[in-house]
């Protein structure tokens, strides 16, 4: 009775020696067997035949003019959205800390024929005030 031969362990397209676990080299065109570099065990070169191989690439792996233009447009939209959230700065003096630079928001809180209300917030100390126009 012939001894059973243990095949090399496969992980993806890589083969490992079943005796010592070392990575086996790829066979050259004229090789029938691949010697293990660690223990010297011989693995048949046919073990590398018909190995399933999966490849993956990211969307950024292949440059595209259209993709880069689309990214520029999306970045501009994101910048515009971020700018909407930021209040403008008035060159006014804070009554609490004396800092010059108050962010402000204008809202129409009273009837349409009356003035609007300006809400100021100090960029330094955070003190808030409001003024009816």
Secondary structure, DSSP 4 states (H G I P E B T S, - for coil): -PPPPPPPEEETTEEE-TTT-PBPPPPPTT-SEEE-TTT--EEEGGGGTT--------GGGS--HHHHHHHHHHHHHHHHHHHHHSPEEEEEE-TTT--EEEEEEEE--S-TTS--EEEEEETTT--EEEEE-
